[in-house]
Amino acid sequence: MDKLKIRGNLVLFDRIMNAGILEFSGEKISGITSGGNPSSGCDYPDAWIVPGMVGIHIHGLGRGESKTESGIRAMAEFGPQTGMTAFCPTLAPVQFSEEINYLKVCAKLSANPGPGSSRVLGSHLEGPFVHPPHKGGMAEKFLRIPDRGNIDQILEAAAGSLRLVTLAPELDGMDWMVPLLVKNGVTVSAGHTACPIDRFKAMTELGISLVCHLYDTFAPRINDAGVTQPDLTDEVLIDDRLLFELIPDGIHVPPTLVKLAKRAGGIDRFVGITDSVEGTGLPDGEYALCDGRGYRLKKGDVGRLVENGDIVGSCLTMNMAFYNLVSRFGFTPVEAAKALAANPAKAINCHDRLGKLETGYLADAVAIDPETGDVLACWVNGVEVWKKN
C-alpha cells in the first residue's frame, strides 16, 4: 500500500512536533515521526498540521444549507477549504415534513459519503423544542413541545444517524424525551433556554451532556437587591460532566468571556463551533434561512435578519475559528485543536477515530498558515481534497 508523508509542525494532542512527519496508509494514520522526507508536494515547513476539524453546529457554508440534499452536499464540498473534514449539518426549526426529509437525507449521506469532500457524520436538530422567549433567530411558528409520536418518527427517519438534539430542559415532556434520546445514542444539548438551575441539574442527571453556544440565548443574570445571583452559565462552567459550545468570532461572545470559559471550564470541555449560515466563505450579500427569511452577511460581522437586524448565525469558518483562538484569545495551537477537533468529536461520541493526529485514527488533516489562518491543504481519508492555488 502506498504511503503519503506530510511534513510540517504537527499539532498533536499534547504537544507540537516541529518538522514532524505525518504518515498515511490508505484511510488511516500509520505513523508520526520526528524526522524523514515528505511525499512530493507535501512539505509545509512553516505550517501547523492539525487534525481535521469537526463541525457539530453548522447551518450553512458556501452555497450550501442544511435543509436539502443538494445544500448539504454543497456544504461538504466547500468544507475542506475551511479545514472542516467532518460535520453535522444543523437544522433550525422548519415544518415537520421538512424536518423528516432532512433526517432521511443525513442518514443517506452519512452512510454514503461523497468523494473529495467533508464527511457527513449525521444530523443535528437545533430545536424545535426550545423556550420561545429565547429562540434567538428561530422562527417561532415552528417551535413546539415534544410529542411521543413525533419523536418516534424522528428516530425512525434518522435510522441511527441522529447525533445531536438541542432543546430547552424546562419544557414539558423533557423528563421522558431526554432519556429516550440518550438511549438511542443521541447527544442531548441544552440551549435557547431559561431553565432554573435546580431543574437543569435534574435534567443533567437524566442525560444532558452538552450546552449549546454558551452565553448566547440564555436568560439574563439576576441582581437581587444589589446581590448578583448565579445563573445557568455559571452552573455549566462548574459542572465537569458537561461540555459546552462557544462561537469564537469575537462578536457572539466577547473575548473576556471566551477566556473566562476556558479558564473556568477547562480546555477539555471547550467545544468550538461556527454556527455559520449559507454564504459563509463567499462575498458579502443577502441570503435566505431554511425557513425562507432573508438575512445579510458581512465579513467582520454576523448574519443579521433583513427585517430587524437580529443575529441568526455567523460567517465564521473553522480555520478562522482556529486562528482566532490562537491569535486573539490566548489559546495554544494544541488547545485550539482540542477545541475544534478532539472535543467536538468527543461531544458526539466519534472520538475513537476522529479529532486527533494519532496512529490508527482516520487520515484527516489540515495544513494552516499560522500568519493568516488560511488553509494551505486538506486531506480526508488520506486523500488530498483541497490545496490553495
C-alpha positions as CSV (number, residue, x, y, z in Angstrom):
1,M,0.0,0.0,0.0
2,D,1.4,3.4,-1.0
3,K,2.1,5.8,1.9
4,L,1.6,9.5,1.9
5,K,4.0,11.6,4.1
6,I,3.3,15.2,5.1
7,R,6.0,17.3,6.8
8,G,5.2,20.3,9.0
9,N,4.7,21.3,12.6
10,L,2.4,18.6,13.8
11,V,-0.2,19.7,16.4
12,L,-0.6,16.6,18.4
13,F,-3.0,16.1,21.3
14,D,-0.4,17.0,24.0
15,R,2.4,18.9,22.2
16,I,3.7,20.3,18.9
17,M,6.2,18.2,17.0
18,N,8.2,20.7,14.9
19,A,9.4,19.4,11.5
20,G,7.4,16.2,12.1
21,I,6.3,13.6,9.5
22,L,2.6,12.5,9.4
23,E,2.2,9.3,7.5
24,F,-1.0,8.0,6.0
25,S,-1.6,4.4,4.8
26,G,-4.9,4.3,3.0
27,E,-7.6,5.9,5.1
28,K,-5.7,5.7,8.4
29,I,-2.8,7.5,10.1
30,S,0.0,4.9,10.2
31,G,2.9,6.8,11.6
32,I,4.1,10.0,13.4
33,T,7.9,10.6,13.4
34,S,10.2,13.5,14.1
35,G,12.3,13.1,11.0
36,G,12.1,11.9,7.4
37,N,11.2,13.1,4.0
38,P,7.7,14.2,2.8
39,S,6.0,13.0,-0.3
40,S,6.2,15.2,-3.3
41,G,4.2,18.4,-2.8
42,C,3.5,17.6,0.9
43,D,6.2,19.8,2.5
44,Y,4.8,22.6,4.7
45,P,7.7,23.5,7.0
46,D,6.1,26.7,8.3
47,A,2.6,25.4,8.7
48,W,0.6,23.9,11.5
49,I,-0.6,20.4,10.6
50,V,-3.7,20.0,12.7
51,P,-6.3,17.3,12.9
52,G,-9.3,17.6,10.5
53,M,-11.7,19.9,12.3
54,V,-15.2,18.6,13.2
55,G,-18.2,20.9,12.9
56,I,-21.1,19.8,15.1
57,H,-23.1,23.0,14.8
58,I,-23.2,24.4,11.3
59,H,-26.3,25.6,9.3
60,G,-24.6,26.6,6.1
61,L,-21.3,27.0,4.2
62,G,-20.6,28.4,0.8
63,R,-23.7,28.0,-1.3
64,G,-24.9,25.1,0.9
65,E,-27.6,24.9,3.5
66,S,-28.7,22.1,5.8
67,K,-32.3,21.5,4.6
68,T,-31.8,19.8,1.3
69,E,-29.6,17.1,-0.1
70,S,-28.0,19.4,-2.7
71,G,-27.4,22.0,0.0
72,I,-25.7,19.5,2.4
73,R,-23.6,18.2,-0.5
74,A,-22.5,21.7,-1.3
75,M,-21.5,22.3,2.3
76,A,-19.5,19.0,2.2
77,E,-17.7,20.1,-1.0
78,F,-16.8,23.5,0.5
79,G,-15.8,22.2,3.9
80,P,-12.2,21.1,3.1
81,Q,-11.1,24.6,2.1
82,T,-12.1,25.8,5.6
83,G,-10.3,22.9,7.3
84,M,-13.6,21.1,8.2
85,T,-13.2,17.4,7.4
86,A,-16.4,16.1,9.1
87,F,-19.6,17.7,10.2
88,C,-23.2,17.5,11.4
89,P,-25.4,19.7,9.1
90,T,-27.6,21.5,11.6
91,L,-31.3,22.3,11.1
92,A,-33.2,25.1,12.8
93,P,-36.9,24.7,13.2
94,V,-38.9,24.2,10.0
95,Q,-42.1,22.3,9.1
96,F,-42.2,18.8,10.5
97,S,-42.3,17.2,7.0
98,E,-39.2,19.2,6.0
99,E,-37.5,18.0,9.3
100,I,-38.2,14.4,8.5
101,N,-36.9,14.8,5.0
102,Y,-33.7,16.4,6.3
103,L,-33.2,13.4,8.7
104,K,-33.5,10.9,5.9
105,V,-31.1,12.9,3.7
106,C,-28.5,13.0,6.5
107,A,-28.9,9.2,7.1
108,K,-28.3,8.7,3.4
109,L,-25.3,10.9,3.2
110,S,-23.7,9.6,6.4
111,A,-23.9,6.1,5.0
112,N,-22.5,7.1,1.6
113,P,-20.0,10.0,1.8
114,G,-19.1,11.7,-1.4
115,P,-15.5,11.6,-2.7
116,G,-13.4,14.7,-2.3
117,S,-15.5,16.3,0.4
118,S,-16.0,16.5,4.1
119,R,-17.8,13.5,5.6
120,V,-21.3,13.9,7.0
121,L,-21.4,12.4,10.5
122,G,-25.2,12.6,11.0
123,S,-27.8,15.2,11.9
124,H,-28.2,17.9,14.5
125,L,-31.6,19.2,15.3
126,E,-31.3,22.6,16.9
127,G,-34.9,22.9,18.2
128,P,-37.8,22.9,17.7
129,F,-38.1,22.1,21.4
130,V,-36.8,25.4,22.8
131,H,-38.1,28.2,25.0
132,P,-39.8,30.8,22.8
133,P,-38.5,33.9,24.6
134,H,-35.0,32.6,24.0
135,K,-35.5,31.4,20.4
136,G,-32.8,33.8,19.1
137,G,-33.2,33.9,15.3
138,M,-35.5,30.9,15.1
139,A,-39.0,31.2,13.5
140,E,-41.4,31.0,16.4
141,K,-44.2,29.4,14.4
142,F,-42.2,26.2,14.1
143,L,-41.4,25.8,17.8
144,R,-43.3,23.0,19.7
145,I,-43.2,20.8,22.8
146,P,-42.3,17.2,22.3
147,D,-44.9,14.6,21.3
148,R,-44.0,10.9,21.7
149,G,-45.4,10.1,18.2
150,N,-43.3,12.8,16.6
151,I,-40.2,11.8,18.4
152,D,-40.7,8.2,17.3
153,Q,-41.0,9.4,13.7
154,I,-37.8,11.4,14.1
155,L,-35.8,8.5,15.4
156,E,-37.2,6.2,12.7
157,A,-36.4,8.7,9.9
158,A,-32.8,9.2,11.2
159,A,-32.2,5.5,11.3
160,G,-29.4,5.8,13.9
161,S,-27.8,8.9,12.3
162,L,-29.2,11.5,14.7
163,R,-26.2,12.7,16.5
164,L,-27.3,15.7,18.5
165,V,-30.5,17.4,19.6
166,T,-30.5,20.9,21.2
167,L,-33.5,21.6,23.5
168,A,-34.7,23.6,26.4
169,P,-34.7,21.4,29.5
170,E,-37.6,23.3,31.2
171,L,-40.2,22.3,28.6
172,D,-43.0,19.8,29.3
173,G,-42.1,16.3,28.2
174,M,-38.3,16.5,28.7
175,D,-38.4,14.1,31.6
176,W,-39.2,11.3,29.2
177,M,-37.7,12.7,26.0
178,V,-34.1,13.2,27.2
179,P,-33.6,9.6,28.5
180,L,-35.2,8.3,25.3
181,L,-32.8,10.3,23.1
182,V,-29.8,9.2,25.2
183,K,-31.0,5.5,25.0
184,N,-30.9,5.9,21.2
185,G,-27.4,7.2,21.1
186,V,-28.2,10.8,20.7
187,T,-26.2,13.6,22.5
188,V,-28.6,16.0,24.2
189,S,-27.6,19.7,24.4
190,A,-29.3,22.4,26.5
191,G,-29.8,25.7,24.7
192,H,-32.2,28.5,23.9
193,T,-33.3,28.2,27.5
194,A,-34.3,29.9,30.7
195,C,-34.1,26.7,32.7
196,P,-33.9,27.2,36.5
197,I,-30.7,25.8,37.9
198,D,-32.3,23.1,40.1
199,R,-34.3,21.9,37.1
200,F,-31.1,21.9,34.9
201,K,-29.2,19.8,37.5
202,A,-32.0,17.3,37.5
203,M,-32.0,17.1,33.6
204,T,-28.2,16.7,33.6
205,E,-28.8,13.6,35.8
206,L,-31.1,12.3,33.1
207,G,-28.5,12.7,30.4
208,I,-27.8,16.2,29.1
209,S,-24.1,16.3,28.4
210,L,-23.6,19.4,26.2
211,V,-24.6,23.1,26.2
212,C,-25.4,25.0,23.1
213,H,-23.4,28.1,22.3
214,L,-22.6,29.2,25.8
215,Y,-23.6,32.8,26.7
216,D,-26.0,33.1,23.7
217,T,-29.8,32.7,24.0
218,F,-29.7,32.2,27.8
219,A,-31.7,34.1,30.4
220,P,-30.0,37.2,31.7
221,R,-28.3,37.3,35.1
222,I,-30.4,38.4,38.0
223,N,-29.4,41.1,40.5
224,D,-31.4,40.9,43.8
225,A,-31.1,44.0,45.9
226,G,-27.6,44.6,44.8
227,V,-26.5,41.0,45.1
228,T,-25.6,39.2,41.9
229,Q,-27.2,35.7,41.7
230,P,-25.6,32.7,39.9
231,D,-27.1,32.0,36.5
232,L,-27.2,29.0,34.3
233,T,-23.9,29.7,32.6
234,D,-22.2,29.6,36.0
235,E,-23.7,26.2,36.7
236,V,-22.5,25.0,33.3
237,L,-18.9,26.1,33.9
238,I,-18.6,24.4,37.3
239,D,-20.2,21.0,36.3
240,D,-17.4,18.9,35.0
241,R,-19.8,16.5,33.4
242,L,-20.8,19.0,30.7
243,L,-19.1,20.0,27.5
244,F,-20.0,23.5,26.2
245,E,-20.1,25.0,22.8
246,L,-18.8,28.5,22.2
247,I,-18.6,30.6,19.0
248,P,-15.1,32.2,18.8
249,D,-15.8,35.0,16.4
250,G,-15.4,37.8,18.9
251,I,-19.0,39.0,18.3
252,H,-21.2,36.3,19.7
253,V,-19.1,36.1,22.8
254,P,-16.8,39.0,24.0
255,P,-13.1,38.0,24.2
256,T,-13.1,38.3,28.0
257,L,-15.9,35.6,28.3
258,V,-14.1,33.3,25.8
259,K,-11.0,33.5,28.1
260,L,-13.2,33.0,31.2
261,A,-14.9,29.9,29.7
262,K,-11.6,28.3,29.0
263,R,-10.1,29.2,32.4
264,A,-13.2,28.2,34.5
265,G,-14.4,25.2,32.4
266,G,-11.1,23.9,31.2
267,I,-9.9,23.2,27.7
268,D,-11.1,19.6,27.7
269,R,-14.7,20.8,27.9
270,F,-14.5,23.6,25.4
271,V,-16.2,22.9,22.0
272,G,-15.6,25.5,19.4
273,I,-18.4,25.9,16.8
274,T,-19.1,28.3,13.9
275,D,-22.9,28.3,13.9
276,S,-22.4,29.6,10.3
277,V,-25.1,30.1,7.7
278,E,-25.3,29.8,3.9
279,G,-23.0,32.4,2.3
280,T,-20.1,31.8,4.8
281,G,-16.9,32.0,2.8
282,L,-18.5,33.9,0.0
283,P,-18.7,37.7,-0.7
284,D,-20.9,39.8,1.5
285,G,-24.5,39.7,0.4
286,E,-28.1,38.7,1.1
287,Y,-29.1,35.1,1.6
288,A,-32.1,33.1,2.9
289,L,-32.6,30.9,6.0
290,C,-34.1,27.4,5.8
291,D,-37.4,28.9,6.8
292,G,-37.3,31.5,3.9
293,R,-36.4,34.7,5.9
294,G,-33.7,36.8,4.4
295,Y,-30.5,37.9,6.1
296,R,-27.4,39.8,5.4
297,L,-23.8,38.5,5.8
298,K,-20.9,40.9,6.2
299,K,-17.3,39.9,6.9
300,G,-16.3,41.1,10.3
301,D,-19.9,40.9,11.5
302,V,-22.5,38.2,11.7
303,G,-25.7,37.1,9.9
304,R,-28.5,39.5,10.6
305,L,-32.1,39.3,9.6
306,V,-33.1,41.8,6.9
307,E,-36.3,42.7,8.7
308,N,-34.9,43.7,12.1
309,G,-31.2,43.1,12.3
310,D,-31.4,40.2,14.8
311,I,-28.5,37.8,14.8
312,V,-29.2,34.5,13.0
313,G,-25.8,32.9,12.8
314,S,-22.2,33.6,11.9
315,C,-19.9,33.8,8.9
316,L,-17.1,32.2,10.8
317,T,-15.2,29.3,9.2
318,M,-13.4,26.5,11.2
319,N,-9.9,27.7,10.0
320,M,-10.6,31.2,11.2
321,A,-12.0,29.9,14.5
322,F,-8.7,28.2,15.0
323,Y,-6.8,31.4,14.0
324,N,-8.9,33.5,16.4
325,L,-8.4,31.2,19.3
326,V,-4.7,31.3,18.9
327,S,-4.2,35.0,17.8
328,R,-6.9,36.7,19.8
329,F,-8.0,34.6,22.7
330,G,-4.7,33.2,24.1
331,F,-5.1,29.6,23.2
332,T,-2.1,27.5,22.2
333,P,-2.3,25.6,18.9
334,V,-2.7,22.4,20.9
335,E,-5.6,23.9,22.8
336,A,-7.3,25.2,19.7
337,A,-7.0,21.8,18.0
338,K,-8.7,20.2,21.1
339,A,-11.5,22.8,20.9
340,L,-12.2,22.4,17.2
341,A,-11.4,18.7,16.6
342,A,-11.0,16.4,19.6
343,N,-13.7,17.9,21.8
344,P,-16.4,18.2,19.1
345,A,-15.7,14.5,18.2
346,K,-16.0,13.6,21.9
347,A,-19.3,15.5,22.2
348,I,-20.9,13.2,19.6
349,N,-19.0,10.0,20.5
350,C,-16.8,9.9,17.5
351,H,-13.6,10.4,19.4
352,D,-12.3,6.9,18.9
353,R,-11.5,7.7,15.3
354,L,-11.7,11.5,14.7
355,G,-10.2,14.6,16.1
356,K,-6.5,13.6,16.7
357,L,-3.3,13.1,14.8
358,E,-2.8,9.7,16.3
359,T,-1.9,6.3,14.8
360,G,-5.0,4.3,13.9
361,Y,-7.2,7.4,13.6
362,L,-8.8,8.4,10.3
363,A,-6.3,10.2,8.0
364,D,-7.9,13.6,8.2
365,A,-5.6,16.6,8.5
366,V,-5.2,20.3,7.6
367,A,-2.2,22.5,6.9
368,I,-2.9,26.0,8.3
369,D,-0.8,29.1,7.7
370,P,0.0,30.5,11.2
371,E,0.3,34.0,9.9
372,T,-3.1,34.3,8.2
373,G,-5.2,31.2,9.2
374,D,-5.5,30.2,5.6
375,V,-5.9,26.5,4.7
376,L,-3.0,25.5,2.6
377,A,-4.1,21.9,2.1
378,C,-6.6,19.5,3.5
379,W,-6.7,15.7,3.5
380,V,-9.8,13.5,4.1
381,N,-9.4,9.7,4.3
382,G,-5.8,10.0,3.3
383,V,-6.5,11.9,0.1
384,E,-5.7,15.5,-0.6
385,V,-9.1,17.1,-1.3
386,W,-8.0,20.8,-1.2
387,K,-4.9,22.7,-2.0
388,K,-4.5,26.5,-2.0
389,N,-4.0,27.9,-5.5
